């Protein structure tokens, strides 16, 4: 192709090139949705709450260590403690409320007396055996039993017992006194047994 032909061809394509550059891309328009109307809860406005908007109360559920579930118990009635605050047969039992490690004032007084006896006789030793009822996983119950045993041991040591005189162990739910699945049986199984072991080291 001769130079003159190239020039003519280039000159003929210039209008097409300017037209392509001058064209604007199509403008895309978005559909604007009006904002939703905000509705305040009637309770916030001091108005009666209709039944459909009232919360539904469901019992709490806890997952146990082994993957099972058990429903949280309803508030329990106070446990009647009929056990004397003496070591009958070389053993004294401290009873606890559900999932609790709190010791009642009566039990604290009895444990303080025992701690003073241990302090006065270095040949006496006790083993505090923590227990829990069956509600809960194996690991949780063993942990709870140990915390109960340690709570009892703390009172004994504060009253004068030496650390070597008080041993703690947890059986979790492995040694229930009663096998029935009711509150009376569970209350009997939520305990720490203080077992007198005279002469042990």
ABEGO torsion letter per residue (X at the ends): XBAAAAAAAAAAAAAAAAAAAABBBBBBBBBBBBBBBBBBBAAAAGBBBBAAABBBBBBBBBBBAAGBBBBBBBBBBBBBBABBBBBBGGBBBBBBBBGBABBBAAAAAAAAAAAAAAAABAABBBBBBBBBBABEBAAAAAAAAAAAAAAAAAAAAAAGBBAAABBBBBAEAABBABABBBAAAAAAABBBBBBBBBGBX
